[in-house]
Every structure is written in C-alpha cells, then in structure tokens.
C-alpha cells in the first residue's frame, strides 16, 4: 500500500501509547525506492522504558 501524504498520521505525529509499532517508511524518487525508516520492533519500543 502506498500513501503519498499522511498529514498528521505520519511518523512525526505518531505515538505508541497503545503498543502499535510504526511501519517502515520509504522515499520514492522517480524509479528509486529508499527505506528512510525501518519497521519498529517490540525491542525498539521497550528500549524507552526501564524494563
């Protein structure tokens, strides 16, 4: 699925208070596809807590 513009729903305004991991983000430049943000894992999420 490609969402060209997510507005306030993009990563800058995202939150994981409900334990929903962020999806990867890609930059499309002509025929080039570049991963600019990797998929968030549970380990990434828990890193911000003192667990």
Buried (B, 14 or more C-beta within 10 A) or exposed (E): EEEEEEEEEEEEEBEEEEEEEBBEBEEEEEEEEEEEEEEBEEEEBEEEEEE
